[in-house]
Amino acid sequence: MNTLEAGLDFKLTDEHAAHEPPEVRGLARDQVRLMVSRISDDSITHARFFDFPDFLNRGDVVVVNTSATINAALEAEREANDIMLHLSTPLVGNRWVVELRRYSDAGTAPLLDAEAGELIRLPAGGTAKLITPYLPDPDVFLNGRIRLWIAELTLPDHVVTYTARYGMPIRYGYVPKSWPLSYYQTVFAGESGSAEMPSAGRAFTHEIVERLKRKGVRIVPITLHTGVSSLEADEPPYPERYRVPELTARTVNSARSRGARVVAVGTTVVRALETVAKSDGDVQIGEGWTDLVITPERGLHVVDAILTGLHEPKASHLSMLGALAGRDHLALAYDAALSNQYLWHEFGDLHLITQ
């Protein structure tokens, strides 16, 4: 555990969790709360997300993730036991990174005693054969037990079509009820591929997008397909597929040359941009796999502000935020979020960290 994580070893209660989408709680998407923390003077402002354009300036560039979420959770059977299988990341051919989860009182939990060669049965005659652990070093798993596997899928249809029919969105114990996939898509969703929603963009509406454009704020895309991200052992983030197009690289570089801010919507955007950024902040076109882990020691080369959800204690994402804000400012902001009863997780509230 690094010093940043140790300094933010706070406690969350059930009251801090968003258990259902804001629309079900009587709110529009853009009515979730927004905490704006300014690093320069440690000020904290409490607002709603529909106020987000008010905190940006003409010429700023907002970078969003256009990956669409898939129904990555499948009911499965292992021997005679019912389990859940989570699709995480496609590899070569019909091989995927998968996670097996057992049912528990808190919903589901990682199933860690599987073995290579096991055949997991899926709906409509589909199967997943466990081939080998995903990462070669067992020390990154819970007590040496295997959480993620490379599996060979045999399905009666293309995986996206199959999951659309037989799957459901990944959810964890703090969301007790299943919700349709539409609740897990953002207005920017395009190419299908994320196992879990790039949730920092969820509160955007078409109206917010139009207000930003009228103000002279540019919105440009990257694509980063998220894998499973509920890292119960405080693991570092796994490699993920990304693409940064020419338009985005050119727009970001132009903004930086003019002294405008680059605002990343979510940690996925930070990871993609920083993967293709030189140490001087010049952003290149790029696509492939990124295993970049951003820490305060590594720092940020291109991102000036981050819009993000609120993260679990000890989560690796806190190190990324600390690379921008520093531990003291981040601790101040999280103290404010806790004391003001902000809501955590994908259906929760948002935090804008800016200079």
C-alpha positions in Angstrom: 0.0 0.0 0.0 1.5 3.4 -0.9 1.3 6.5 1.3 -1.6 8.0 -0.6 -3.8 4.9 -0.1 -2.8 4.7 3.6 -3.8 8.3 4.0 -7.2 7.7 2.6 -8.0 4.5 4.4 -11.5 5.7 5.2 -14.6 3.8 6.1 -17.8 3.6 4.0 -21.2 2.6 5.3 -24.2 1.2 3.5 -25.7 4.7 3.5 -22.8 5.9 1.3 -23.7 3.5 -1.5 -26.0 4.3 -4.4 -28.2 1.2 -4.4 -30.2 2.1 -7.6 -30.1 4.5 -10.6 -30.9 8.1 -9.8 -33.8 8.0 -12.2 -35.4 5.4 -9.8 -34.7 7.8 -6.9 -36.7 10.5 -8.6 -33.7 12.4 -10.1 -32.8 13.1 -13.7 -29.4 11.8 -14.7 -27.9 15.3 -14.5 -29.3 15.9 -11.0 -26.8 13.8 -9.2 -24.6 15.8 -6.9 -21.3 17.3 -8.1 -18.5 18.2 -5.7 -15.9 20.6 -7.3 -12.6 20.7 -5.5 -9.9 23.2 -6.6 -6.4 22.3 -5.9 -5.0 25.8 -6.0 -6.9 27.0 -2.9 -8.3 23.8 -1.5 -11.8 25.1 -2.0 -14.8 22.8 -2.1 -18.1 23.7 -3.9 -21.2 21.6 -3.7 -23.5 21.6 -6.8 -25.5 19.4 -9.1 -24.2 17.9 -12.3 -26.4 20.2 -14.4 -24.1 23.0 -13.1 -21.1 21.3 -14.7 -20.8 23.6 -17.7 -20.5 26.6 -15.3 -17.2 25.3 -14.0 -15.6 25.1 -17.5 -14.2 27.9 -19.7 -14.4 28.6 -23.4 -11.6 26.7 -25.1 -11.5 23.8 -22.5 -11.5 20.3 -24.0 -13.6 17.6 -22.4 -12.5 14.1 -23.4 -15.1 11.3 -23.0 -15.0 7.5 -23.4 -17.3 6.2 -26.1 -17.1 2.5 -25.2 -20.6 1.0 -24.8 -21.3 -1.5 -22.0 -22.3 -5.1 -22.7 -24.4 -7.6 -20.7 -21.2 -9.1 -19.4 -22.7 -11.2 -16.5 -24.0 -14.7 -17.4 -25.7 -17.2 -15.2 -23.6 -20.3 -15.3 -23.2 -23.8 -13.8 -20.0 -25.3 -12.4 -20.4 -29.0 -11.7 -23.7 -29.0 -9.8 -23.4 -25.5 -8.5 -25.0 -22.3 -9.9 -22.5 -19.5 -10.3 -22.0 -16.3 -12.2 -19.5 -15.8 -15.0 -18.3 -12.3 -15.8 -16.8 -11.6 -19.2 -14.0 -9.1 -18.8 -11.8 -8.7 -21.9 -11.7 -10.4 -25.4 -8.3 -11.9 -26.4 -7.5 -13.8 -29.6 -10.3 -15.8 -31.4 -12.9 -17.0 -29.0 -10.8 -16.6 -25.9 -11.8 -14.2 -23.2 -10.6 -13.1 -19.8 -13.4 -14.2 -17.4 -14.1 -14.1 -13.7 -16.1 -16.7 -11.8 -18.2 -15.6 -8.9 -20.1 -17.5 -6.3 -23.3 -16.5 -4.8 -23.1 -15.0 -1.3 -25.1 -13.1 1.3 -23.7 -9.9 -0.2 -24.7 -10.8 -3.8 -21.6 -12.5 -5.4 -18.0 -12.8 -4.4 -14.9 -14.0 -6.4 -14.8 -17.8 -6.8 -11.1 -18.6 -6.3 -10.7 -22.4 -6.3 -11.3 -23.2 -10.0 -8.8 -25.2 -11.9 -7.5 -25.3 -15.5 -9.5 -27.6 -17.7 -12.9 -27.0 -16.0 -15.9 -26.6 -18.3 -18.4 -24.0 -17.2 -21.8 -24.4 -18.6 -23.6 -21.3 -20.0 -27.2 -20.6 -21.2 -28.4 -22.0 -24.5 -25.7 -24.7 -24.6 -22.8 -22.3 -24.4 -19.6 -23.3 -22.5 -16.5 -21.6 -21.1 -13.4 -23.9 -20.8 -10.8 -22.6 -18.3 -7.4 -22.6 -20.0 -4.9 -20.8 -17.7 -4.7 -18.0 -15.2 -4.8 -14.6 -16.9 -1.7 -13.2 -15.3 1.4 -15.3 -14.7 2.3 -14.0 -11.3 0.0 -15.5 -8.6 1.1 -12.9 -6.1 -1.3 -10.4 -7.6 -4.3 -12.6 -6.7 -6.0 -13.2 -3.4 -3.6 -15.2 -1.3 -2.3 -16.9 -4.5 -5.7 -18.1 -5.5 -6.8 -17.3 -9.1 -9.4 -14.7 -9.7 -9.2 -14.1 -13.5 -8.9 -16.9 -16.1 -8.4 -17.1 -19.8 -11.3 -19.2 -21.1 -12.3 -20.6 -24.4 -15.9 -19.7 -25.2 -18.1 -21.9 -27.3 -21.3 -19.9 -28.0 -24.3 -20.4 -30.4 -23.9 -16.7 -31.6 -21.5 -13.8 -31.7 -20.6 -12.8 -28.2 -22.3 -9.4 -28.2 -25.5 -10.8 -29.7 -25.4 -13.7 -27.3 -24.9 -11.6 -24.2 -27.6 -9.2 -25.3 -30.0 -12.1 -25.2 -28.8 -14.2 -22.3 -26.7 -11.8 -20.2 -27.2 -8.9 -17.8 -25.1 -6.0 -16.6 -22.5 -6.7 -14.0 -23.6 -5.6 -10.6 -22.3 -6.1 -7.1 -23.9 -6.5 -3.7 -24.5 -2.8 -3.2 -27.0 -2.9 -6.1 -29.5 -5.5 -4.9 -31.8 -5.3 -8.0 -31.1 -6.0 -11.6 -31.5 -3.1 -14.0 -31.8 -3.0 -17.8 -28.6 -2.4 -19.9 -29.9 1.1 -20.8 -29.2 2.2 -17.2 -25.6 1.3 -17.8 -25.0 3.3 -21.0 -23.9 6.9 -21.4 -25.0 9.3 -24.1 -21.5 8.8 -25.7 -21.8 5.0 -26.0 -20.8 3.8 -29.4 -18.6 0.7 -29.9 -19.6 -2.2 -27.6 -16.9 -3.6 -25.5 -16.9 -2.5 -21.8 -17.6 -5.1 -19.2 -18.5 -2.4 -16.7 -19.9 1.1 -17.5 -17.4 4.0 -17.9 -19.6 5.6 -15.2 -18.1 9.1 -14.9 -19.9 10.0 -18.1 -23.3 8.7 -17.0 -24.7 12.0 -15.8 -24.2 13.7 -19.1 -27.4 14.4 -21.1 -27.8 15.8 -24.6 -28.8 19.1 -23.1 -25.5 19.3 -21.1 -23.6 18.4 -24.3 -25.3 21.3 -26.1 -24.7 23.8 -23.3 -21.0 22.9 -23.4 -20.8 23.4 -27.1 -22.6 26.7 -27.0 -20.0 27.8 -24.3 -17.2 27.0 -26.7 -16.1 23.8 -24.9 -14.9 21.0 -27.3 -15.9 17.4 -26.6 -13.7 14.8 -28.2 -13.6 10.9 -27.8 -11.3 8.2 -26.8 -12.4 4.5 -26.6 -11.2 2.4 -23.7 -13.0 -0.9 -23.1 -13.2 -1.6 -19.4 -12.7 -5.0 -17.9 -14.0 -6.1 -14.5 -13.1 -3.3 -12.1 -14.3 -4.5 -8.7 -10.8 -5.2 -7.4 -11.5 -6.8 -4.0 -7.8 -7.4 -3.2 -6.8 -3.8 -4.0 -5.1 -5.1 -7.2 -3.7 -2.7 -9.8 -5.9 -2.2 -12.8 -5.6 -4.9 -15.5 -4.5 -4.2 -19.1 -7.3 -2.8 -21.2 -7.9 -2.0 -24.9 -7.9 1.6 -26.0 -7.9 3.9 -29.0 -7.0 7.6 -29.2 -8.0 9.0 -32.6 -6.3 11.8 -34.6 -9.0 14.3 -33.9 -8.6 13.9 -30.2 -4.9 14.1 -30.2 -4.9 17.2 -32.4 -7.6 18.9 -30.3 -5.9 18.2 -27.0 -2.5 19.4 -28.2 -4.1 22.6 -29.6 -5.8 23.3 -26.2 -2.6 22.8 -24.3 -0.8 25.2 -26.7 -3.4 27.8 -25.9 -3.3 27.2 -22.1 -6.8 25.7 -22.0 -7.6 22.8 -19.7 -7.9 19.1 -20.7 -10.7 17.6 -18.7 -10.8 13.8 -18.5 -14.2 12.3 -17.9 -13.3 9.3 -15.9 -10.2 7.4 -15.0 -10.5 5.4 -18.2 -9.9 8.6 -20.2 -6.9 9.5 -18.0 -5.4 6.1 -18.6 -5.9 6.3 -22.4 -4.5 9.8 -22.8 -1.6 9.4 -20.5 -0.7 6.1 -22.3 -0.1 8.0 -25.6 1.3 11.2 -24.1 5.0 12.1 -24.2 6.6 13.4 -21.0 6.2 17.0 -22.4 2.4 16.4 -22.7 2.3 16.0 -26.5 -0.5 13.5 -27.3 0.0 11.0 -30.0 -2.4 8.9 -32.0 -2.5 5.3 -30.6 -4.4 2.1 -30.0 -3.7 -1.2 -28.5 -3.4 -2.4 -24.9 -2.4 -0.3 -22.0 -1.1 -1.6 -18.7 -0.2 1.9 -17.4 -0.7 2.4 -13.7 -0.7 6.1 -12.8 0.7 7.0 -9.4 1.8 10.3 -7.7 5.4 9.3 -8.4 4.7 8.9 -12.1 2.5 12.0 -12.3 0.3 13.3 -15.1 1.6 14.7 -18.4 -1.5 15.9 -20.2 -4.6 15.9 -18.0 -5.5 19.1 -16.1 -8.8 18.1 -14.5 -10.7 14.9 -13.8 -14.4 14.3 -13.5 -14.8 11.0 -11.7 -17.0 9.1 -9.3 -16.0 8.5 -5.7 -13.7 5.5 -5.2 -13.4 2.8 -2.5 -10.9 3.0 0.3 -7.5 1.8 -0.9 -8.6 1.6 -4.6 -5.8 2.0 -7.1 -7.8 4.8 -8.7 -7.1 7.0 -5.7 -3.4 6.9 -6.7 -4.3 8.3 -10.1 -6.4 11.1 -8.5 -3.5 11.8 -6.2 -1.2 12.3 -9.2 -3.3 15.3 -10.0 -4.5 16.5 -6.6 -1.9 15.3 -4.1 -2.8 13.4 -0.9 -3.7 16.3 1.3 -6.2 17.9 -1.1 -7.7 14.5 -2.0 -8.2 13.7 1.7 -9.9 17.1 2.2 -12.3 16.4 -0.6 -13.1 12.9 0.5 -13.7 14.2 4.1 -16.2 16.6 2.5 -17.9 13.9 0.5 -18.3 11.7 3.5 -19.6 14.4 5.8 -22.0 15.6 3.2 -23.4 12.2 2.5 -22.3 11.9 -1.2 -23.1 8.6 -2.8 -20.5 6.1 -4.1 -20.4 3.7 -7.0 -21.7 3.8 -10.6 -25.1 5.2 -9.8 -23.7 7.7 -7.4 -22.4 11.3 -7.3 -19.5 12.9 -9.1 -16.3 14.8 -8.2 -14.6 17.3 -10.4 -11.0 17.9 -9.5 -9.4 21.0 -11.1 -6.6 23.4 -10.7 
